[in-house]
Amino acid sequence: FRQMLIAGFRQGIKDGLITQNPAEGTEPPPIARTMVTTFSPAGQKAFLAHTKKRRFHAAYAMLFFTGCRRGEIMGLSWDDINWQENCFYIRQTLVEYEGEIILKAGGKTQSSVRTIPLPRGLKRILKDVWERTQEERKAEGYSNPHNLIFTNKDGSFYSPQALSRNFKSIAVRMGFSEDIHLHCTRHTWATNMLQLGNAIPDIQALGGWTSSDMLLNIYAHTLKIKKKKAMDKLWRS
């Protein structure tokens, strides 16, 4: 909210409405630390192995290995996949509003519209979904006007909330913590990226976060461990 005020007052100066920005010199409010739940590498591997034959296995894999939001993956179109460049584009999101499922252009924020590399393993998984989709298209009544990747068998929108419920149900039956939910895939991705040594700005850009402050806040514990390992490594060198 503070950043929005600063930006608004800056525009006011440009338009000649005010002469100075009263919000520019203010101190940002302290951000409360947020604890996140993540999958261990073994847990992630076990979940994906367990769901391998399920309809939305590819969606789960995309969430774990790209850090995308639920609505971004469910709103992904085959037209958003660039097979030659091995990447895909986040240009729309599937949302539920007042009981209706809507395909919304753009992303959650301006930084959400982005290009993401497509690992070879995910590319193979998506090609399996493509082959299945070609068979489903032959059925009478099939309709997928937006050419979405993840749909019901008849091509209609699949509820993002239903995806979350199914994910949670599977995780609980497998014995994972009650705290585990679909968004934990995004936390897991960010944690793994940090532990692999990727820079905060790169993770922010790939994940579509508006500010690095949120990353620094949420993953402070992971960063602390990473810094300790770096110092230990420096001492041993």
N, C-alpha and C positions, 0 to 999 in steps of 0.2 A: 504494500500500500504506500509506503514511504517513497519507493522508486516511482510509482505512478504520480504522486504529488510533485516530485522533483521534475519529472518529464512534463507535467502539465504546466507548471510555473515557467519552465524554460520556453515552452511554446508561447506563453503569455508575454514573455520578454521579446521574443521574435515578432509578435504581432503588435508590439508597442502598447500593450495594456498595462504592464507593470515595468518597473525599472530594476528590480532585484528579485532574486529567488529566496523566499523566506524559509524554504525547506532544505536548501542546499547545505547549510552548516549544521543541521541537526544530527544527533547521534542515532544510529540504527538501533531498534529495540533488541534486547538479547533474545536469541533463538533457543527455545527449549530443546534439549537433547532428545532425540527420538531413537528408541530401541527397535531394531528390526530383526525379523526372523528369517534365516536363510537355510537353504539345503546344503548339506555337506556334499563334496564331490561324489561320495559313494551313494548318498541319498538321491541325488539328482540322477545318477546313472540307473539306480534301481527303479525310480519312478518312470523313467522313459522306457526302460526294458519292459516294465509291467504293462505299460499302455501301448506297446508297439502295434497291437492288432486293433486298437480302438480307432474310431473314425477321426478323432481330433488329435491323434498322436503327433501329427506334423505341426499342428498349432502349438501344442505344448513344447515341442522341440524349438520352434521359432521363438517362443517366449523365453526359454532358458538360454538360448545362444545368441539372441540379438538385443535383449533388454527392452524390447518394445512393450508398450501398454496393451492391455487386453483389446480395447476398441480398435487400435491400430492394426493388430493382426487380423481380427475378425472383419475389418473393413478393407483388407488387402485384396486387390484385383490381380488377375493374371496379367493385365496390362501394365501393372506396376513392377513386374519382374523383368529385369534386363539380363537375359541368359548369356549374352555375349560378353558383357562387362562384369558379370558375376556380382550383381548388386540388385537392390530393390528400392523403391521409392515410397516413402510415407507421405501420402497426399490427401488421405481421407480417413475417417474413423467411424466405426459403427457404434451408436449410442442408443440407450433406451431412455425415453422421456415420456412420463405419464402413461406407461404401459405400451407405448408404441416404439418399435425399433426403427431407427432413422440412420441413413447413411449421410454423414455430414462432411462436406468438403473442408480441407485443411486439417489442422491438428488441434490438440488441446490448447497449445500456445503457438506463437509464431515460430518458435525454435523447434516445434514438433515436426514441422514439414522438413524432411531431410532424406539423404541418401545413405543407405546402409550396405556394407559389404555382405555378400552371400557366400558363406563357407561352402566348400564342395559337398560336405556331408548333408547340409540342409538342401542343397540343390538336388541331390539324389532323392531325398525324401519328398520334395515338392514334385519331382517328375513322376513319382509313384501316385501322388494325389492327382496329377494331371491325367494320367492314364485311367484312373478310376472315374474321374469326372467325364471323360469322353464316353465312357460306357453309360453313365447316368443320363447324359444328354439325350440318349436315344429313347428314353422312356417317355411315354405319353404324359403330357401335363408338365414336363420339366420347363422351368422358366428361371433364368438367371440373367436378367437384363444388365446388371452391373458387372457381370463376368467375375464375381467374387470367387476366391479360392476356397474359403471355408463356409459351407452352407449346409442346409438340410439336403436329403437325397433328391428332393424335387427342385432344388436350386433356390429355395426361399431363404431369407435371412435366418441365421441361427442366433438365438439370444445370447449376448455376451454374459448376462447374469447366469444363464443356464450353464455356460461353460465354466464359470466360477464355482457353481454348486457341484458340478460333476467332478471338477478337479479336487475340491475339498473332500468330497465323498470318497474318492479313490485314495487320497492321501491318508484319511482317517482309517480306512479299512486296511491300509498297508502298515499302520502303526506309527505314523508320523505324529508329531505334536499337534495338539488342538489349535495351536497358534498359526500353523501353516495354512496359507491360502494362496490363491492364484498370483496375487501381486508379489508374493515372495520370490517368484521366478525373476522378477526385475531386480529385487534386492540381491538375489544370488548372483545374477549377471554382473552387477556393479561391483560387488565384493570380489568376485573372481577376476574382473578386469583390474581392480586395484592391486590385488595380490600378484598379478602377473607383471606389474610394474608400469601399467599404462598411465599416462598423464591425466590429471583431473580435467583439463580442457577438452581432451579427446573423448573421455568418457561422457562428459557433459554434452558434447556435440552429438555423439552417437546415440545417447539415450534421450536426447531432446529435452533436457532440463533447461529451464530458463536461466538459472543462476547456479554458479558453483558453490554458493553458500549452503544450499540444501544438501549437496553431496558431502561437503565438509562436515556438516552437522550430523547427518544420518550415519555416515560411515567413519566417524571419528575414531571408533575403537579399532577398525580395520587399519586405518591410517597410522594409528599409534603402533600397532604391531609391525606394520611395514617399515616404519621409521626405525624401530628397535632392531629389526633384522638388518637394515642397511648399515646402522652404526656398528653392529657386531661384525658384519662383513668387512667394513672398513678397518676395524681393529685387527682382524685376522690377515688382512692383505699386506 
